[in-house]
Amino acid sequence: MLRKLHQLSGIVPLGAFLLEHLYTNSKAAHPERGVADFNQAVADLQAIPYVLFIEITFIFIPLLYHAVYGLFITWETRPNNLSYPYPRNWFYTIQRITGIILFFFILFHLLNFRFGVIPGLNERSVAHHPGEAFQIVASEFEIWWILIIYVIGIASTIWHFANGIWLFLVDWGIVIGERAQRATGFACIGFGVVLFAFWINVTIAFLRPGGLFGGLLY
């Protein structure tokens, strides 16, 4: 039951929040209105009634449970990839590795942008300064090592989510049969590649108007 709840928390609400986060951040990718649209999107989110209660209930608590129990699963893991070098065996190991990366990445992300409490960095939180949100993020991404952290973090997040969807569908008995599971696996990989491309485009948009795709998506 705990493992089922762990998988469910990774899809809903955390997976839903990831997609909502992408939608909000994508406002920054407009080649002309990116700055104003992103700042307004952040302001709209912070204007939601009881926003802190909603964050704690539907984001922080599920995130804490998913992270802690995920670390417990990782601690129990005994890698045997050299003896059984099957793709799905490697996928499971990478799932555990990305989970560890995500634990530290999300902690850094929250402390940096949500609360602005990391010494030496921009100590203005996006949530508390929505009118400066775009500039706060852009100034952080201009620091090369922070940009590398976010690229690695985004890649780990997308892998963990896309592969987690496949694990959820299989373990919950939604996708049954070897052929169906293989097809679903390829679909999840394709979904992850597309999602990663959109996230990288959004990240670059804070440094270059329109991101990598320019105005092609608008």
PyMOL CGO cylinders between C-alpha atoms (Angstrom):
from pymol import cmd
from pymol.cgo import CYLINDER

trace = [
    CYLINDER, 0.00, 0.00, 0.00, 2.83, 2.41, 0.83, 0.3, 1, 1, 1, 1, 1, 1,
    CYLINDER, 2.83, 2.41, 0.83, 4.45, 1.70, -2.55, 0.3, 1, 1, 1, 1, 1, 1,
    CYLINDER, 4.45, 1.70, -2.55, 1.11, 2.23, -4.31, 0.3, 1, 1, 1, 1, 1, 1,
    CYLINDER, 1.11, 2.23, -4.31, 0.68, 5.57, -2.54, 0.3, 1, 1, 1, 1, 1, 1,
    CYLINDER, 0.68, 5.57, -2.54, 4.26, 6.45, -3.46, 0.3, 1, 1, 1, 1, 1, 1,
    CYLINDER, 4.26, 6.45, -3.46, 3.51, 5.85, -7.15, 0.3, 1, 1, 1, 1, 1, 1,
    CYLINDER, 3.51, 5.85, -7.15, 0.17, 7.64, -6.96, 0.3, 1, 1, 1, 1, 1, 1,
    CYLINDER, 0.17, 7.64, -6.96, 1.68, 10.70, -5.30, 0.3, 1, 1, 1, 1, 1, 1,
    CYLINDER, 1.68, 10.70, -5.30, 4.24, 10.89, -8.10, 0.3, 1, 1, 1, 1, 1, 1,
    CYLINDER, 4.24, 10.89, -8.10, 1.51, 11.05, -10.75, 0.3, 1, 1, 1, 1, 1, 1,
    CYLINDER, 1.51, 11.05, -10.75, -1.14, 13.01, -8.88, 0.3, 1, 1, 1, 1, 1, 1,
    CYLINDER, -1.14, 13.01, -8.88, -0.59, 15.64, -7.59, 0.3, 1, 1, 1, 1, 1, 1,
    CYLINDER, -0.59, 15.64, -7.59, 3.17, 15.97, -8.26, 0.3, 1, 1, 1, 1, 1, 1,
    CYLINDER, 3.17, 15.97, -8.26, 2.96, 15.06, -11.95, 0.3, 1, 1, 1, 1, 1, 1,
    CYLINDER, 2.96, 15.06, -11.95, 0.04, 17.43, -12.41, 0.3, 1, 1, 1, 1, 1, 1,
    CYLINDER, 0.04, 17.43, -12.41, 1.99, 20.17, -10.65, 0.3, 1, 1, 1, 1, 1, 1,
    CYLINDER, 1.99, 20.17, -10.65, 4.98, 19.57, -12.94, 0.3, 1, 1, 1, 1, 1, 1,
    CYLINDER, 4.98, 19.57, -12.94, 2.78, 20.12, -16.00, 0.3, 1, 1, 1, 1, 1, 1,
    CYLINDER, 2.78, 20.12, -16.00, 1.17, 23.18, -14.43, 0.3, 1, 1, 1, 1, 1, 1,
    CYLINDER, 1.17, 23.18, -14.43, 4.64, 24.49, -13.61, 0.3, 1, 1, 1, 1, 1, 1,
    CYLINDER, 4.64, 24.49, -13.61, 5.64, 24.04, -17.25, 0.3, 1, 1, 1, 1, 1, 1,
    CYLINDER, 5.64, 24.04, -17.25, 2.52, 25.88, -18.39, 0.3, 1, 1, 1, 1, 1, 1,
    CYLINDER, 2.52, 25.88, -18.39, 3.20, 28.82, -16.08, 0.3, 1, 1, 1, 1, 1, 1,
    CYLINDER, 3.20, 28.82, -16.08, 6.89, 29.03, -16.97, 0.3, 1, 1, 1, 1, 1, 1,
    CYLINDER, 6.89, 29.03, -16.97, 6.05, 28.81, -20.68, 0.3, 1, 1, 1, 1, 1, 1,
    CYLINDER, 6.05, 28.81, -20.68, 4.57, 32.29, -20.37, 0.3, 1, 1, 1, 1, 1, 1,
    CYLINDER, 4.57, 32.29, -20.37, 8.18, 33.49, -20.33, 0.3, 1, 1, 1, 1, 1, 1,
    CYLINDER, 8.18, 33.49, -20.33, 8.82, 32.03, -23.80, 0.3, 1, 1, 1, 1, 1, 1,
    CYLINDER, 8.82, 32.03, -23.80, 6.71, 34.55, -25.69, 0.3, 1, 1, 1, 1, 1, 1,
    CYLINDER, 6.71, 34.55, -25.69, 9.22, 36.53, -27.83, 0.3, 1, 1, 1, 1, 1, 1,
    CYLINDER, 9.22, 36.53, -27.83, 7.55, 39.89, -27.13, 0.3, 1, 1, 1, 1, 1, 1,
    CYLINDER, 7.55, 39.89, -27.13, 5.43, 39.60, -23.99, 0.3, 1, 1, 1, 1, 1, 1,
    CYLINDER, 5.43, 39.60, -23.99, 7.51, 37.01, -22.11, 0.3, 1, 1, 1, 1, 1, 1,
    CYLINDER, 7.51, 37.01, -22.11, 8.55, 39.25, -19.22, 0.3, 1, 1, 1, 1, 1, 1,
    CYLINDER, 8.55, 39.25, -19.22, 5.11, 40.74, -18.58, 0.3, 1, 1, 1, 1, 1, 1,
    CYLINDER, 5.11, 40.74, -18.58, 3.24, 37.46, -19.13, 0.3, 1, 1, 1, 1, 1, 1,
    CYLINDER, 3.24, 37.46, -19.13, 5.45, 35.50, -16.74, 0.3, 1, 1, 1, 1, 1, 1,
    CYLINDER, 5.45, 35.50, -16.74, 5.30, 38.15, -14.03, 0.3, 1, 1, 1, 1, 1, 1,
    CYLINDER, 5.30, 38.15, -14.03, 1.51, 38.27, -14.36, 0.3, 1, 1, 1, 1, 1, 1,
    CYLINDER, 1.51, 38.27, -14.36, 1.27, 34.45, -14.21, 0.3, 1, 1, 1, 1, 1, 1,
    CYLINDER, 1.27, 34.45, -14.21, 3.28, 34.42, -10.97, 0.3, 1, 1, 1, 1, 1, 1,
    CYLINDER, 3.28, 34.42, -10.97, 1.14, 37.22, -9.54, 0.3, 1, 1, 1, 1, 1, 1,
    CYLINDER, 1.14, 37.22, -9.54, -2.05, 35.32, -10.45, 0.3, 1, 1, 1, 1, 1, 1,
    CYLINDER, -2.05, 35.32, -10.45, -0.80, 32.19, -8.67, 0.3, 1, 1, 1, 1, 1, 1,
    CYLINDER, -0.80, 32.19, -8.67, 0.11, 34.12, -5.54, 0.3, 1, 1, 1, 1, 1, 1,
    CYLINDER, 0.11, 34.12, -5.54, -3.32, 35.78, -5.57, 0.3, 1, 1, 1, 1, 1, 1,
    CYLINDER, -3.32, 35.78, -5.57, -5.09, 32.42, -5.18, 0.3, 1, 1, 1, 1, 1, 1,
    CYLINDER, -5.09, 32.42, -5.18, -6.93, 32.37, -1.83, 0.3, 1, 1, 1, 1, 1, 1,
    CYLINDER, -6.93, 32.37, -1.83, -5.22, 30.20, 0.80, 0.3, 1, 1, 1, 1, 1, 1,
    CYLINDER, -5.22, 30.20, 0.80, -2.29, 29.64, -1.55, 0.3, 1, 1, 1, 1, 1, 1,
    CYLINDER, -2.29, 29.64, -1.55, 0.08, 28.56, 1.23, 0.3, 1, 1, 1, 1, 1, 1,
    CYLINDER, 0.08, 28.56, 1.23, -2.46, 26.03, 2.54, 0.3, 1, 1, 1, 1, 1, 1,
    CYLINDER, -2.46, 26.03, 2.54, -2.91, 24.67, -0.99, 0.3, 1, 1, 1, 1, 1, 1,
    CYLINDER, -2.91, 24.67, -0.99, 0.85, 24.40, -1.47, 0.3, 1, 1, 1, 1, 1, 1,
    CYLINDER, 0.85, 24.40, -1.47, 1.35, 22.58, 1.82, 0.3, 1, 1, 1, 1, 1, 1,
    CYLINDER, 1.35, 22.58, 1.82, -1.58, 20.19, 1.31, 0.3, 1, 1, 1, 1, 1, 1,
    CYLINDER, -1.58, 20.19, 1.31, -1.25, 19.34, -2.37, 0.3, 1, 1, 1, 1, 1, 1,
    CYLINDER, -1.25, 19.34, -2.37, 2.45, 19.90, -3.07, 0.3, 1, 1, 1, 1, 1, 1,
    CYLINDER, 2.45, 19.90, -3.07, 4.74, 19.92, -0.03, 0.3, 1, 1, 1, 1, 1, 1,
    CYLINDER, 4.74, 19.92, -0.03, 3.18, 17.01, 1.90, 0.3, 1, 1, 1, 1, 1, 1,
    CYLINDER, 3.18, 17.01, 1.90, 2.93, 14.68, -1.15, 0.3, 1, 1, 1, 1, 1, 1,
    CYLINDER, 2.93, 14.68, -1.15, 6.42, 15.77, -2.19, 0.3, 1, 1, 1, 1, 1, 1,
    CYLINDER, 6.42, 15.77, -2.19, 7.85, 15.04, 1.25, 0.3, 1, 1, 1, 1, 1, 1,
    CYLINDER, 7.85, 15.04, 1.25, 6.21, 11.60, 1.36, 0.3, 1, 1, 1, 1, 1, 1,
    CYLINDER, 6.21, 11.60, 1.36, 7.28, 10.74, -2.17, 0.3, 1, 1, 1, 1, 1, 1,
    CYLINDER, 7.28, 10.74, -2.17, 10.86, 11.85, -1.49, 0.3, 1, 1, 1, 1, 1, 1,
    CYLINDER, 10.86, 11.85, -1.49, 11.28, 10.12, 1.88, 0.3, 1, 1, 1, 1, 1, 1,
    CYLINDER, 11.28, 10.12, 1.88, 9.72, 6.84, 0.79, 0.3, 1, 1, 1, 1, 1, 1,
    CYLINDER, 9.72, 6.84, 0.79, 11.64, 7.01, -2.49, 0.3, 1, 1, 1, 1, 1, 1,
    CYLINDER, 11.64, 7.01, -2.49, 14.89, 7.27, -0.52, 0.3, 1, 1, 1, 1, 1, 1,
    CYLINDER, 14.89, 7.27, -0.52, 13.79, 4.25, 1.52, 0.3, 1, 1, 1, 1, 1, 1,
    CYLINDER, 13.79, 4.25, 1.52, 13.23, 2.26, -1.68, 0.3, 1, 1, 1, 1, 1, 1,
    CYLINDER, 13.23, 2.26, -1.68, 16.65, 3.35, -2.93, 0.3, 1, 1, 1, 1, 1, 1,
    CYLINDER, 16.65, 3.35, -2.93, 18.25, 2.27, 0.33, 0.3, 1, 1, 1, 1, 1, 1,
    CYLINDER, 18.25, 2.27, 0.33, 16.68, -1.17, -0.12, 0.3, 1, 1, 1, 1, 1, 1,
    CYLINDER, 16.68, -1.17, -0.12, 17.89, -1.47, -3.71, 0.3, 1, 1, 1, 1, 1, 1,
    CYLINDER, 17.89, -1.47, -3.71, 20.65, -3.94, -4.53, 0.3, 1, 1, 1, 1, 1, 1,
    CYLINDER, 20.65, -3.94, -4.53, 21.78, -3.09, -8.10, 0.3, 1, 1, 1, 1, 1, 1,
    CYLINDER, 21.78, -3.09, -8.10, 22.47, -6.13, -10.30, 0.3, 1, 1, 1, 1, 1, 1,
    CYLINDER, 22.47, -6.13, -10.30, 22.78, -4.44, -13.68, 0.3, 1, 1, 1, 1, 1, 1,
    CYLINDER, 22.78, -4.44, -13.68, 26.07, -6.13, -14.54, 0.3, 1, 1, 1, 1, 1, 1,
    CYLINDER, 26.07, -6.13, -14.54, 24.58, -9.58, -13.98, 0.3, 1, 1, 1, 1, 1, 1,
    CYLINDER, 24.58, -9.58, -13.98, 21.23, -8.73, -15.62, 0.3, 1, 1, 1, 1, 1, 1,
    CYLINDER, 21.23, -8.73, -15.62, 21.88, -5.89, -18.11, 0.3, 1, 1, 1, 1, 1, 1,
    CYLINDER, 21.88, -5.89, -18.11, 18.30, -5.70, -19.38, 0.3, 1, 1, 1, 1, 1, 1,
    CYLINDER, 18.30, -5.70, -19.38, 16.97, -2.26, -20.43, 0.3, 1, 1, 1, 1, 1, 1,
    CYLINDER, 16.97, -2.26, -20.43, 14.22, -2.27, -17.79, 0.3, 1, 1, 1, 1, 1, 1,
    CYLINDER, 14.22, -2.27, -17.79, 16.72, -3.22, -15.12, 0.3, 1, 1, 1, 1, 1, 1,
    CYLINDER, 16.72, -3.22, -15.12, 18.82, -0.20, -16.09, 0.3, 1, 1, 1, 1, 1, 1,
    CYLINDER, 18.82, -0.20, -16.09, 15.68, 1.95, -16.18, 0.3, 1, 1, 1, 1, 1, 1,
    CYLINDER, 15.68, 1.95, -16.18, 14.91, 0.94, -12.59, 0.3, 1, 1, 1, 1, 1, 1,
    CYLINDER, 14.91, 0.94, -12.59, 18.43, 1.84, -11.45, 0.3, 1, 1, 1, 1, 1, 1,
    CYLINDER, 18.43, 1.84, -11.45, 18.32, 5.19, -13.25, 0.3, 1, 1, 1, 1, 1, 1,
    CYLINDER, 18.32, 5.19, -13.25, 14.93, 5.83, -11.63, 0.3, 1, 1, 1, 1, 1, 1,
    CYLINDER, 14.93, 5.83, -11.63, 16.56, 5.46, -8.22, 0.3, 1, 1, 1, 1, 1, 1,
    CYLINDER, 16.56, 5.46, -8.22, 19.54, 7.66, -9.21, 0.3, 1, 1, 1, 1, 1, 1,
    CYLINDER, 19.54, 7.66, -9.21, 17.33, 10.43, -10.58, 0.3, 1, 1, 1, 1, 1, 1,
    CYLINDER, 17.33, 10.43, -10.58, 15.27, 10.23, -7.39, 0.3, 1, 1, 1, 1, 1, 1,
    CYLINDER, 15.27, 10.23, -7.39, 18.35, 11.06, -5.33, 0.3, 1, 1, 1, 1, 1, 1,
    CYLINDER, 18.35, 11.06, -5.33, 19.26, 13.91, -7.69, 0.3, 1, 1, 1, 1, 1, 1,
    CYLINDER, 19.26, 13.91, -7.69, 15.71, 15.25, -7.47, 0.3, 1, 1, 1, 1, 1, 1,
    CYLINDER, 15.71, 15.25, -7.47, 15.75, 15.24, -3.67, 0.3, 1, 1, 1, 1, 1, 1,
    CYLINDER, 15.75, 15.24, -3.67, 18.60, 17.76, -3.64, 0.3, 1, 1, 1, 1, 1, 1,
    CYLINDER, 18.60, 17.76, -3.64, 17.51, 19.63, -6.78, 0.3, 1, 1, 1, 1, 1, 1,
    CYLINDER, 17.51, 19.63, -6.78, 13.97, 20.31, -5.56, 0.3, 1, 1, 1, 1, 1, 1,
    CYLINDER, 13.97, 20.31, -5.56, 15.29, 21.35, -2.15, 0.3, 1, 1, 1, 1, 1, 1,
    CYLINDER, 15.29, 21.35, -2.15, 17.67, 23.80, -3.85, 0.3, 1, 1, 1, 1, 1, 1,
    CYLINDER, 17.67, 23.80, -3.85, 14.91, 25.04, -6.17, 0.3, 1, 1, 1, 1, 1, 1,
    CYLINDER, 14.91, 25.04, -6.17, 12.47, 25.70, -3.33, 0.3, 1, 1, 1, 1, 1, 1,
    CYLINDER, 12.47, 25.70, -3.33, 15.01, 27.41, -1.10, 0.3, 1, 1, 1, 1, 1, 1,
    CYLINDER, 15.01, 27.41, -1.10, 16.25, 29.53, -3.99, 0.3, 1, 1, 1, 1, 1, 1,
    CYLINDER, 16.25, 29.53, -3.99, 13.20, 30.64, -5.98, 0.3, 1, 1, 1, 1, 1, 1,
    CYLINDER, 13.20, 30.64, -5.98, 10.26, 29.94, -3.65, 0.3, 1, 1, 1, 1, 1, 1,
    CYLINDER, 10.26, 29.94, -3.65, 11.79, 31.26, -0.43, 0.3, 1, 1, 1, 1, 1, 1,
    CYLINDER, 11.79, 31.26, -0.43, 14.98, 33.09, -1.51, 0.3, 1, 1, 1, 1, 1, 1,
    CYLINDER, 14.98, 33.09, -1.51, 17.03, 32.02, 1.49, 0.3, 1, 1, 1, 1, 1, 1,
    CYLINDER, 17.03, 32.02, 1.49, 20.26, 30.68, -0.05, 0.3, 1, 1, 1, 1, 1, 1,
    CYLINDER, 20.26, 30.68, -0.05, 23.14, 32.96, 1.04, 0.3, 1, 1, 1, 1, 1, 1,
    CYLINDER, 23.14, 32.96, 1.04, 25.20, 34.44, -1.78, 0.3, 1, 1, 1, 1, 1, 1,
    CYLINDER, 25.20, 34.44, -1.78, 22.47, 34.12, -4.38, 0.3, 1, 1, 1, 1, 1, 1,
    CYLINDER, 22.47, 34.12, -4.38, 19.62, 36.46, -5.24, 0.3, 1, 1, 1, 1, 1, 1,
    CYLINDER, 19.62, 36.46, -5.24, 17.79, 36.52, -1.91, 0.3, 1, 1, 1, 1, 1, 1,
    CYLINDER, 17.79, 36.52, -1.91, 14.52, 37.73, -3.40, 0.3, 1, 1, 1, 1, 1, 1,
    CYLINDER, 14.52, 37.73, -3.40, 11.94, 34.98, -3.80, 0.3, 1, 1, 1, 1, 1, 1,
    CYLINDER, 11.94, 34.98, -3.80, 9.85, 34.81, -6.94, 0.3, 1, 1, 1, 1, 1, 1,
    CYLINDER, 9.85, 34.81, -6.94, 6.72, 34.25, -4.86, 0.3, 1, 1, 1, 1, 1, 1,
    CYLINDER, 6.72, 34.25, -4.86, 7.22, 37.40, -2.76, 0.3, 1, 1, 1, 1, 1, 1,
    CYLINDER, 7.22, 37.40, -2.76, 8.28, 39.63, -5.68, 0.3, 1, 1, 1, 1, 1, 1,
    CYLINDER, 8.28, 39.63, -5.68, 6.05, 38.64, -8.62, 0.3, 1, 1, 1, 1, 1, 1,
    CYLINDER, 6.05, 38.64, -8.62, 6.65, 41.97, -10.35, 0.3, 1, 1, 1, 1, 1, 1,
    CYLINDER, 6.65, 41.97, -10.35, 10.36, 41.08, -10.58, 0.3, 1, 1, 1, 1, 1, 1,
    CYLINDER, 10.36, 41.08, -10.58, 9.90, 37.33, -11.11, 0.3, 1, 1, 1, 1, 1, 1,
    CYLINDER, 9.90, 37.33, -11.11, 11.30, 37.16, -14.63, 0.3, 1, 1, 1, 1, 1, 1,
    CYLINDER, 11.30, 37.16, -14.63, 14.39, 39.21, -13.77, 0.3, 1, 1, 1, 1, 1, 1,
    CYLINDER, 14.39, 39.21, -13.77, 15.03, 37.16, -10.61, 0.3, 1, 1, 1, 1, 1, 1,
    CYLINDER, 15.03, 37.16, -10.61, 15.05, 33.91, -12.58, 0.3, 1, 1, 1, 1, 1, 1,
    CYLINDER, 15.05, 33.91, -12.58, 17.02, 35.40, -15.48, 0.3, 1, 1, 1, 1, 1, 1,
    CYLINDER, 17.02, 35.40, -15.48, 19.74, 36.75, -13.18, 0.3, 1, 1, 1, 1, 1, 1,
    CYLINDER, 19.74, 36.75, -13.18, 20.12, 33.30, -11.59, 0.3, 1, 1, 1, 1, 1, 1,
    CYLINDER, 20.12, 33.30, -11.59, 20.35, 31.52, -14.94, 0.3, 1, 1, 1, 1, 1, 1,
    CYLINDER, 20.35, 31.52, -14.94, 23.11, 33.89, -16.04, 0.3, 1, 1, 1, 1, 1, 1,
    CYLINDER, 23.11, 33.89, -16.04, 25.31, 32.11, -13.46, 0.3, 1, 1, 1, 1, 1, 1,
    CYLINDER, 25.31, 32.11, -13.46, 26.72, 29.15, -15.41, 0.3, 1, 1, 1, 1, 1, 1,
    CYLINDER, 26.72, 29.15, -15.41, 26.79, 26.61, -12.60, 0.3, 1, 1, 1, 1, 1, 1,
    CYLINDER, 26.79, 26.61, -12.60, 23.19, 27.33, -11.62, 0.3, 1, 1, 1, 1, 1, 1,
    CYLINDER, 23.19, 27.33, -11.62, 22.14, 26.86, -15.24, 0.3, 1, 1, 1, 1, 1, 1,
    CYLINDER, 22.14, 26.86, -15.24, 23.95, 23.49, -15.30, 0.3, 1, 1, 1, 1, 1, 1,
    CYLINDER, 23.95, 23.49, -15.30, 22.19, 22.48, -12.07, 0.3, 1, 1, 1, 1, 1, 1,
    CYLINDER, 22.19, 22.48, -12.07, 18.84, 23.26, -13.64, 0.3, 1, 1, 1, 1, 1, 1,
    CYLINDER, 18.84, 23.26, -13.64, 19.55, 21.42, -16.87, 0.3, 1, 1, 1, 1, 1, 1,
    CYLINDER, 19.55, 21.42, -16.87, 20.58, 18.32, -14.89, 0.3, 1, 1, 1, 1, 1, 1,
    CYLINDER, 20.58, 18.32, -14.89, 17.62, 18.75, -12.56, 0.3, 1, 1, 1, 1, 1, 1,
    CYLINDER, 17.62, 18.75, -12.56, 15.16, 19.14, -15.42, 0.3, 1, 1, 1, 1, 1, 1,
    CYLINDER, 15.16, 19.14, -15.42, 16.55, 16.08, -17.21, 0.3, 1, 1, 1, 1, 1, 1,
    CYLINDER, 16.55, 16.08, -17.21, 16.29, 14.03, -14.01, 0.3, 1, 1, 1, 1, 1, 1,
    CYLINDER, 16.29, 14.03, -14.01, 12.76, 15.29, -13.37, 0.3, 1, 1, 1, 1, 1, 1,
    CYLINDER, 12.76, 15.29, -13.37, 11.53, 14.41, -16.86, 0.3, 1, 1, 1, 1, 1, 1,
    CYLINDER, 11.53, 14.41, -16.86, 13.12, 10.95, -16.77, 0.3, 1, 1, 1, 1, 1, 1,
    CYLINDER, 13.12, 10.95, -16.77, 11.70, 10.24, -13.32, 0.3, 1, 1, 1, 1, 1, 1,
    CYLINDER, 11.70, 10.24, -13.32, 8.23, 11.39, -14.34, 0.3, 1, 1, 1, 1, 1, 1,
    CYLINDER, 8.23, 11.39, -14.34, 8.06, 9.72, -17.77, 0.3, 1, 1, 1, 1, 1, 1,
    CYLINDER, 8.06, 9.72, -17.77, 9.43, 6.39, -16.54, 0.3, 1, 1, 1, 1, 1, 1,
    CYLINDER, 9.43, 6.39, -16.54, 7.29, 6.72, -13.43, 0.3, 1, 1, 1, 1, 1, 1,
    CYLINDER, 7.29, 6.72, -13.43, 4.19, 6.91, -15.62, 0.3, 1, 1, 1, 1, 1, 1,
    CYLINDER, 4.19, 6.91, -15.62, 5.15, 3.59, -17.24, 0.3, 1, 1, 1, 1, 1, 1,
    CYLINDER, 5.15, 3.59, -17.24, 5.79, 1.97, -13.86, 0.3, 1, 1, 1, 1, 1, 1,
    CYLINDER, 5.79, 1.97, -13.86, 2.46, 3.27, -12.58, 0.3, 1, 1, 1, 1, 1, 1,
    CYLINDER, 2.46, 3.27, -12.58, 0.52, 1.93, -15.58, 0.3, 1, 1, 1, 1, 1, 1,
    CYLINDER, 0.52, 1.93, -15.58, 2.16, -1.49, -15.31, 0.3, 1, 1, 1, 1, 1, 1,
    CYLINDER, 2.16, -1.49, -15.31, 2.13, -1.93, -11.53, 0.3, 1, 1, 1, 1, 1, 1,
    CYLINDER, 2.13, -1.93, -11.53, -1.49, -0.81, -11.25, 0.3, 1, 1, 1, 1, 1, 1,
    CYLINDER, -1.49, -0.81, -11.25, -2.54, -3.31, -13.92, 0.3, 1, 1, 1, 1, 1, 1,
    CYLINDER, -2.54, -3.31, -13.92, -3.69, -0.64, -16.38, 0.3, 1, 1, 1, 1, 1, 1,
    CYLINDER, -3.69, -0.64, -16.38, -1.35, -1.86, -19.14, 0.3, 1, 1, 1, 1, 1, 1,
    CYLINDER, -1.35, -1.86, -19.14, -1.22, -5.66, -19.38, 0.3, 1, 1, 1, 1, 1, 1,
    CYLINDER, -1.22, -5.66, -19.38, 0.71, -7.82, -21.81, 0.3, 1, 1, 1, 1, 1, 1,
    CYLINDER, 0.71, -7.82, -21.81, 4.26, -7.64, -23.13, 0.3, 1, 1, 1, 1, 1, 1,
    CYLINDER, 4.26, -7.64, -23.13, 3.35, -5.95, -26.42, 0.3, 1, 1, 1, 1, 1, 1,
    CYLINDER, 3.35, -5.95, -26.42, 1.18, -3.31, -24.74, 0.3, 1, 1, 1, 1, 1, 1,
    CYLINDER, 1.18, -3.31, -24.74, 3.84, -2.62, -22.13, 0.3, 1, 1, 1, 1, 1, 1,
    CYLINDER, 3.84, -2.62, -22.13, 6.52, -2.24, -24.80, 0.3, 1, 1, 1, 1, 1, 1,
    CYLINDER, 6.52, -2.24, -24.80, 4.38, 0.17, -26.83, 0.3, 1, 1, 1, 1, 1, 1,
    CYLINDER, 4.38, 0.17, -26.83, 3.53, 2.15, -23.72, 0.3, 1, 1, 1, 1, 1, 1,
    CYLINDER, 3.53, 2.15, -23.72, 7.22, 2.29, -22.83, 0.3, 1, 1, 1, 1, 1, 1,
    CYLINDER, 7.22, 2.29, -22.83, 8.08, 3.86, -26.18, 0.3, 1, 1, 1, 1, 1, 1,
    CYLINDER, 8.08, 3.86, -26.18, 5.17, 6.28, -25.80, 0.3, 1, 1, 1, 1, 1, 1,
    CYLINDER, 5.17, 6.28, -25.80, 6.46, 7.37, -22.37, 0.3, 1, 1, 1, 1, 1, 1,
    CYLINDER, 6.46, 7.37, -22.37, 9.95, 7.86, -23.81, 0.3, 1, 1, 1, 1, 1, 1,
    CYLINDER, 9.95, 7.86, -23.81, 8.53, 10.01, -26.61, 0.3, 1, 1, 1, 1, 1, 1,
    CYLINDER, 8.53, 10.01, -26.61, 6.49, 12.00, -24.11, 0.3, 1, 1, 1, 1, 1, 1,
    CYLINDER, 6.49, 12.00, -24.11, 9.61, 12.57, -22.03, 0.3, 1, 1, 1, 1, 1, 1,
    CYLINDER, 9.61, 12.57, -22.03, 11.63, 13.78, -25.03, 0.3, 1, 1, 1, 1, 1, 1,
    CYLINDER, 11.63, 13.78, -25.03, 8.92, 16.29, -25.99, 0.3, 1, 1, 1, 1, 1, 1,
    CYLINDER, 8.92, 16.29, -25.99, 8.54, 17.47, -22.40, 0.3, 1, 1, 1, 1, 1, 1,
    CYLINDER, 8.54, 17.47, -22.40, 12.30, 17.92, -22.03, 0.3, 1, 1, 1, 1, 1, 1,
    CYLINDER, 12.30, 17.92, -22.03, 12.43, 19.99, -25.25, 0.3, 1, 1, 1, 1, 1, 1,
    CYLINDER, 12.43, 19.99, -25.25, 9.69, 22.30, -23.94, 0.3, 1, 1, 1, 1, 1, 1,
    CYLINDER, 9.69, 22.30, -23.94, 11.41, 22.69, -20.56, 0.3, 1, 1, 1, 1, 1, 1,
    CYLINDER, 11.41, 22.69, -20.56, 14.77, 23.51, -22.13, 0.3, 1, 1, 1, 1, 1, 1,
    CYLINDER, 14.77, 23.51, -22.13, 13.05, 26.03, -24.40, 0.3, 1, 1, 1, 1, 1, 1,
    CYLINDER, 13.05, 26.03, -24.40, 11.47, 27.68, -21.35, 0.3, 1, 1, 1, 1, 1, 1,
    CYLINDER, 11.47, 27.68, -21.35, 14.81, 27.74, -19.53, 0.3, 1, 1, 1, 1, 1, 1,
    CYLINDER, 14.81, 27.74, -19.53, 16.59, 29.40, -22.46, 0.3, 1, 1, 1, 1, 1, 1,
    CYLINDER, 16.59, 29.40, -22.46, 13.71, 31.89, -22.76, 0.3, 1, 1, 1, 1, 1, 1,
    CYLINDER, 13.71, 31.89, -22.76, 14.90, 33.56, -19.55, 0.3, 1, 1, 1, 1, 1, 1,
    CYLINDER, 14.90, 33.56, -19.55, 18.20, 34.30, -21.31, 0.3, 1, 1, 1, 1, 1, 1,
    CYLINDER, 18.20, 34.30, -21.31, 17.02, 34.80, -24.88, 0.3, 1, 1, 1, 1, 1, 1,
    CYLINDER, 17.02, 34.80, -24.88, 13.60, 36.14, -25.94, 0.3, 1, 1, 1, 1, 1, 1,
    CYLINDER, 13.60, 36.14, -25.94, 11.50, 33.32, -27.34, 0.3, 1, 1, 1, 1, 1, 1,
    CYLINDER, 11.50, 33.32, -27.34, 13.91, 30.60, -26.19, 0.3, 1, 1, 1, 1, 1, 1,
    CYLINDER, 13.91, 30.60, -26.19, 15.24, 28.11, -28.72, 0.3, 1, 1, 1, 1, 1, 1,
    CYLINDER, 15.24, 28.11, -28.72, 12.11, 28.08, -30.86, 0.3, 1, 1, 1, 1, 1, 1,
    CYLINDER, 12.11, 28.08, -30.86, 11.71, 31.84, -31.12, 0.3, 1, 1, 1, 1, 1, 1,
    CYLINDER, 11.71, 31.84, -31.12, 8.23, 32.76, -32.28, 0.3, 1, 1, 1, 1, 1, 1,
    CYLINDER, 8.23, 32.76, -32.28, 7.56, 29.42, -33.98, 0.3, 1, 1, 1, 1, 1, 1,
    CYLINDER, 7.56, 29.42, -33.98, 5.20, 28.27, -31.23, 0.3, 1, 1, 1, 1, 1, 1,
    CYLINDER, 5.20, 28.27, -31.23, 3.25, 31.56, -31.08, 0.3, 1, 1, 1, 1, 1, 1,
]
cmd.load_cgo(trace, "trace")
